[in-house]
Amino acid sequence: MSTKKIALVTGGSRGLGKNMAISLAKKGLHVVITYHSNQEAAENTINEIKAQGANGVAIQLDTRKVSGFENFKKVLVKTLKDEWSTNKIDYLISNAGFGYNGSVADTSEEAFDDLVNVHLKGVYFLTQTLLETINNGGGIINISSGLARFSFPGYSAYATMKGAIEVYTRYLAKELGGRQIKANTIAPGAINTDFNKDRFEQAPQTVDIIAGMTALGRVGESDDIGGVIAFLCSEDAKWINGQRIEASGGMLL
């Protein structure tokens, strides 16, 4: 049985999730990532995890389909037994998601429901499904957004989901405290990943505008977030619980 801790990162094949997974490996954790459809990208992430001296496994998961979560749990537990002779993870990082830009007037019910299914319902019920798979003393990290604190036109639906996730996380911290499981939220500011790629390419001036409203004078990079996740999955963060930690470089202070 491995003495290393094991973290599960949803949406770990690209962007922030990939950086989180690699940062965790650098800190000595084994990592399970999920991917939606891009198996090649997931395998590339696993190779980078292994290059850090950790072990990694990728499992396909569509986080919008709650009906598939029990089967995912079975695959996860089998994988944990095969790879590490255990049936438990230590940390669950719910990162899977997608961006959406649309005004209140233009947001369709279909788009809204898709956001709910991935960013809220999926997170809620995947966490519920995996509760008994998380070791006592472990941790849950949910990904919010700076947009839950400050407002930009076009992000009302997306930010609403993230605001709900912050409330949900506080309840997790309260209800799981008896098991010594910590639950926290990380809220990134604007990050230069493929998540924002189209927005930044269509309006390059956006990067300068964001840098100008950020105390540290630049747009965030993936490395600015992954290390914070890795810190929260360490003993150094054992007394941090029920918190919203914004990692935005001081955006719109």
C-alpha positions in Angstrom: 0.0 0.0 0.0 1.3 3.4 -0.9 2.1 5.8 1.9 1.7 8.8 -0.4 -1.6 10.7 -0.4 -3.9 10.4 -3.4 -5.8 13.3 -5.0 -8.6 13.2 -7.6 -8.7 16.2 -9.9 -11.8 16.4 -12.2 -11.1 18.0 -15.6 -7.4 17.4 -15.1 -6.3 17.0 -18.8 -5.8 20.6 -19.6 -5.6 24.2 -18.3 -5.9 24.8 -14.6 -6.7 21.2 -13.9 -3.5 19.9 -15.6 -1.4 22.4 -13.6 -3.1 21.3 -10.4 -2.4 17.7 -11.1 1.3 18.3 -11.9 1.7 20.6 -8.9 0.2 17.9 -6.6 2.7 15.4 -8.1 5.6 17.8 -7.4 4.4 17.8 -3.8 4.6 14.0 -3.6 1.0 13.1 -4.1 -0.3 10.4 -6.5 -3.0 11.8 -8.8 -6.1 10.5 -10.5 -7.5 12.8 -13.2 -10.7 12.7 -15.1 -11.3 13.9 -18.6 -14.4 14.4 -20.7 -13.3 13.4 -24.2 -9.7 14.3 -24.9 -7.9 11.0 -23.9 -4.7 12.1 -25.6 -4.4 15.3 -23.5 -5.2 13.2 -20.4 -2.4 10.8 -21.2 0.0 13.7 -21.7 -0.9 15.0 -18.3 -0.3 11.5 -16.8 3.1 11.4 -18.4 4.0 14.7 -16.8 2.8 13.5 -13.5 5.0 10.4 -13.8 7.9 12.6 -14.7 7.6 14.1 -11.2 8.1 10.7 -9.6 4.5 10.2 -8.8 2.0 7.8 -10.2 -1.1 9.0 -12.2 -4.2 7.5 -13.8 -6.8 9.0 -16.1 -10.5 8.0 -16.0 -13.2 9.2 -18.4 -16.1 11.1 -16.7 -18.9 13.3 -17.9 -19.6 15.4 -14.9 -22.9 16.6 -16.3 -24.3 13.0 -16.1 -25.1 12.2 -12.5 -26.5 8.8 -13.6 -23.0 7.8 -14.4 -21.4 8.6 -11.0 -22.0 5.3 -9.3 -20.2 3.5 -12.2 -17.4 6.0 -12.1 -17.0 5.3 -8.4 -16.7 1.6 -9.1 -14.0 2.2 -11.8 -12.2 4.6 -9.4 -12.2 2.1 -6.5 -10.9 -0.7 -8.8 -8.2 1.6 -10.1 -7.2 2.6 -6.6 -6.9 -1.1 -5.6 -5.0 -2.0 -8.7 -2.5 0.9 -8.6 -2.1 1.6 -4.9 -3.8 -1.3 -2.9 -6.3 1.0 -1.4 -10.0 2.0 -1.9 -9.7 5.6 -0.7 -8.6 8.9 -1.9 -7.4 11.7 0.3 -8.4 14.8 -1.6 -11.2 15.6 -4.1 -10.6 18.6 -6.3 -13.7 19.5 -8.4 -12.3 21.5 -11.2 -14.1 20.3 -14.3 -16.0 23.1 -16.1 -16.4 25.4 -19.0 -16.8 29.1 -19.6 -19.9 30.9 -20.8 -20.5 34.5 -21.8 -24.0 35.8 -22.3 -26.0 38.7 -21.0 -29.0 38.1 -18.7 -31.2 39.0 -21.7 -29.5 36.5 -24.0 -28.8 33.5 -21.8 -31.0 30.6 -22.9 -32.5 28.0 -20.5 -30.5 25.3 -22.3 -27.2 27.2 -21.6 -28.2 27.8 -18.0 -29.1 24.2 -17.5 -25.8 23.1 -18.9 -23.9 25.3 -16.5 -26.0 24.0 -13.6 -25.3 20.4 -14.6 -21.5 20.8 -14.8 -20.7 23.5 -12.3 -23.3 22.9 -9.5 -25.4 19.7 -9.8 -22.4 17.7 -11.0 -20.1 18.9 -8.2 -22.8 18.4 -5.6 -23.6 14.9 -6.5 -20.2 13.7 -7.4 -19.0 14.8 -4.0 -22.0 13.0 -2.4 -21.2 9.8 -4.4 -17.6 9.9 -3.3 -18.0 10.9 0.4 -17.2 7.4 1.7 -14.3 7.1 -0.7 -12.5 10.1 0.9 -10.3 9.2 3.9 -11.0 10.8 7.2 -8.7 13.7 7.7 -8.7 14.4 3.9 -10.0 17.4 2.1 -12.3 18.7 -0.6 -11.5 21.7 -2.8 -14.1 23.3 -5.1 -13.2 25.8 -7.7 -15.1 29.0 -7.7 -14.2 32.3 -9.5 -13.4 35.9 -8.8 -16.6 36.6 -10.7 -18.6 35.5 -7.6 -17.2 38.6 -5.8 -16.9 41.2 -8.7 -19.2 41.5 -11.6 -18.6 41.8 -15.4 -21.5 41.9 -17.8 -22.0 38.6 -19.6 -21.1 36.3 -16.7 -24.3 36.3 -14.6 -25.2 32.6 -15.2 -21.6 31.3 -14.7 -21.0 33.4 -11.6 -24.3 32.4 -10.1 -23.1 28.7 -10.2 -19.8 29.7 -8.6 -21.6 31.6 -5.8 -23.7 28.6 -5.1 -20.5 26.4 -4.9 -19.1 28.7 -2.3 -22.2 28.2 -0.1 -22.1 24.5 -0.7 -18.5 24.3 0.3 -19.2 25.9 3.7 -21.9 23.3 4.3 -19.5 20.5 3.4 -17.0 21.9 5.9 -19.6 22.0 8.6 -21.1 18.5 8.0 -17.8 16.7 7.4 -16.0 18.3 10.3 -16.6 15.2 12.5 -14.5 13.2 10.0 -11.8 15.9 10.1 -12.4 16.5 6.4 -11.6 20.1 5.4 -13.6 21.8 2.6 -12.4 25.0 0.9 -13.0 27.0 -2.2 -10.4 28.5 -4.5 -11.5 31.5 -6.5 -9.1 32.2 -9.4 -9.2 35.6 -11.1 -8.7 36.0 -14.9 -6.2 33.2 -15.9 -4.4 32.9 -19.2 -5.4 29.4 -20.2 -7.4 27.8 -23.0 -10.5 28.5 -20.8 -10.1 32.3 -21.7 -8.2 31.8 -25.0 -11.0 32.8 -27.3 -11.9 35.9 -25.3 -8.3 37.1 -25.1 -7.7 36.4 -28.9 -10.9 38.2 -29.9 -10.1 41.2 -27.8 -6.3 41.4 -27.0 -6.8 44.6 -25.2 -8.7 42.6 -22.5 -5.4 41.4 -21.2 -4.1 44.9 -20.6 -7.4 46.0 -19.1 -7.3 43.1 -16.6 -3.7 43.8 -15.8 -4.6 47.4 -15.1 -7.2 46.5 -12.5 -5.0 43.9 -10.8 -2.7 45.0 -8.0 0.2 42.8 -9.2 -0.2 44.2 -12.7 -0.7 41.2 -14.9 -3.1 38.4 -15.9 -2.9 35.2 -13.9 -1.2 32.0 -15.2 -1.9 28.4 -14.4 1.1 28.2 -12.1 -0.5 30.8 -9.9 -3.3 28.4 -9.0 -1.8 24.9 -9.0 0.5 25.7 -6.2 -2.3 26.9 -4.0 -4.2 23.7 -4.6 -1.1 21.7 -3.7 -0.7 23.7 -0.5 -4.3 23.0 0.6 -3.6 19.3 0.0 -0.8 19.3 2.6 -0.4 19.1 6.4 0.6 22.7 6.4 -3.0 23.6 5.6 -4.6 21.4 8.1 -6.3 24.2 10.0 -7.8 26.0 6.9 -11.4 25.0 6.6 -14.6 26.5 5.2 -12.8 29.3 3.5 -13.0 31.1 0.2 -9.5 31.8 -1.0 -9.3 34.2 -3.9 -6.1 33.8 -6.0 -6.4 36.8 -8.4 -3.3 38.9 -7.8 -5.5 41.5 -6.1 -8.0 42.1 -8.8 -10.5 44.9 -8.3 -9.5 45.7 -4.7 
